[in-house]
Amino acid sequence: KNHNGNTSNQFKIPLTATNRRILGLFDLVGMINELPYRKYESKIIQDGIEILPNAFAELNAVDDSYASITVLSGNVDFFDLLVGKVYDMESLLLPYEHTWNIANVLASQTKTSGWIYPMIDYGVIPENYDGVDINVRYLRPAFFLHTMIEEIVKSTGFTAKGAVLDFPLYKKMLVAFANNDFEHGTNYVSATDAKSAIARNTSHIVIPQNIERRVLVFDDPIVNPSGAYNTSNGIYTAGEVMTVDVLLKYSLECRDVFHGGSTPSIHIRLMKYSSGAYTIVAELEHAATDDARFLGRTGNLSYYRDQELSATVSLNASDFIYIEWSLPKNRIKGDFYQGATLSIKNNKTNVVYGQQVQCERIFPDVTQKDLLKDMFQKFGIICSTDNSNKVVTFALFSDIVRNIPIAKDWSDKLLDQGKSLYFKIGDYAQTNHMLYRQDDGVTQFLGNSKIYVDDKTLPAETNLFESIFAASQRRTFHGPNGTVQIIKTDLLDEEHEFKTNTEPRLLVDSKFNLATDSKTIHLVDGVTSANITGITSIPYFTSLVDSLDYEYLRKTYYPELEAVLNRAKRIIRYFMLTPLDIVELDLLIPIYVKQESAYFYISRIENYIKGRPTKIELIKL
């Protein structure tokens, strides 16, 4: 629950001239130096031994003669470096940025690190899947958890070690896309602002009666940093795959020169050119009615003030859009008023097929610490740091038990200064729930488990922890485990928009060779196609082996902890330790105490001072 495991030493040091200079205390009240508001690099040396070779000191208070400081070392250093969210890692994950296209979907199937496009049913894969096209526009990327953990640890300057890093399950864990929006990263959004454009017309534009249609040209580029909008021909050209929000604001007048008969009208259209074809994206129609005569002009006038035409348009590279008017020849004349504006805003928020994917956006919006903690809880990991060598160890509780053969004998260091014995550890209850987050589309309680403690004096039950991820339903597909469902859309929805809210998902990558049953997955994107006939990624949530079901995880990684919790014994004794004992201290190696005839896990060491008894809290293994 809490990864403390820190070393904390408090001192009072005299305010000599040298110490004042080091601490930055030039004037205690009028001080403008920032040093007292920062961590000082420090180390503690006793008998020539660097007890804490790589630590930090914090200034607590100052009086006339002394400065009170605390020297910190341990896990606090590693975890304090994890200050941000996963979404803050865009720059660190640039090497994993890639294009969402059919070629990358196909090539990713055999990957075991970084990003991958697994065969997950988001609601579009039909029940009768064999021989049916799978449109990659309705697939989403996943990311290997071990790759993200490696990048998180690397960002702190530490390196990680531990047996769990080589576990097959750990290596196969995937964070699958399940967010409500498939968003671009912050840096990407900022960098693509240059593709937007705003232009206006500085004078009235005459609509002559003898022209059937014409492009409306806005001659004043208010915003056009990339030059995508051409003020000479009124055309906006896309330089890449993108989605734009178009807004035309205008006022106009039009008149029926030869009135009588059917009422003529003028059409204002947003046009798109793509792959050799022109299409009308949106249009407004304005009739030249017989309801007004003004200023002695010949014919009937109609006024349309403060009109708006808007649309969201998906564009491929080299596609272009423009505004045109269209009217019956020889029937209508008119004017676009000065000040009409055309805004073409690059809609950078959501990823469009063919665009770059920033992989941190595959993950839920959580902190780096929470992502690490969730992984620790899957395996029952205890975190230990070596600040001297900048190494963080992800250890299992079973590692401590397995280290009993190399336990250190502290029997001769034990002092006869009393003993306190307790029969409870932490905030456990008789029933301790290990939970996945509930998702409306998932069977309730799927993947959950319980740790039972045989102690009737404890509270009846508690939630030991709840994962930041939800469990996932299984459905029939290729392979023995089938695939998982993260229902974001519906087969009956023609647009297949991802509208359904879902919780984050963690899955296990499973490689299946389609050649074993002579099957083929046919990938399409509306333009190109590709076949998968060999290895493909078909993930699962629960299975007989390497499962994410907490019942499987409990039985596999928690037996040693469960054994400690049942008939728990926590004792406090006093030991006489040397500086060398502190330097060589490894919390993953148990100690043996002959007087207790037992092996112990060191839970806490308090107030170590050379030559004085040290209070130590021990948990019986």
Secondary structure, DSSP 4 states (H G I P E B T S, - for coil): -----EEEEEEEEE--HHHHHHHT-S-TTT---SGGGSPEEEEEEETTEEEEEEEEEEEEEE-SSEEEEEEEEEHHHHHHT--SBGGGGTTTTGGG-EE-SHHHHHHGGG--SSEE----BSS-S-SS-TT-EEEGGG---EEEHHHHHHHHHHHTT-EEE-GGGG-HHHHHEEEE---SS-BPPHHHHHHTGGG-EEEE-SS-EEE-TT-SEEE----EEEE-TT--EETTTTEEE-SSSEEEEEEEEEEEEEEETT-SSSPPEEEEEEEEEETTEEEEEEEEEEE--SS---TT-SSEEEEEEEEEEEEEEEE-TT-EEEEEEE--TTTEEEEEPTT-EEEEEE--SB--TTSEE-GGGGS-S-BHHHHHHHHHHHHTEEEEEETTTTEEEEEEHHHHHHTGGG-EE-GGGEEEEEEEEES--TT--SEEEEEEEP-TTS-TTTT-EEEE---TTS-SEEEEEEEEEE--EEE--SSTT-EEE---S-TT-TT----S----EEEE--EEEGGGGT--EEEE-SS-EEEE-SEEE--BS--SSS---HHHHHHHH-HHHHHHHTT--EEEEEE---HHHHHT--TTS-EEEGGGTEEEEEEEEE---TTS-EEEEEEE-
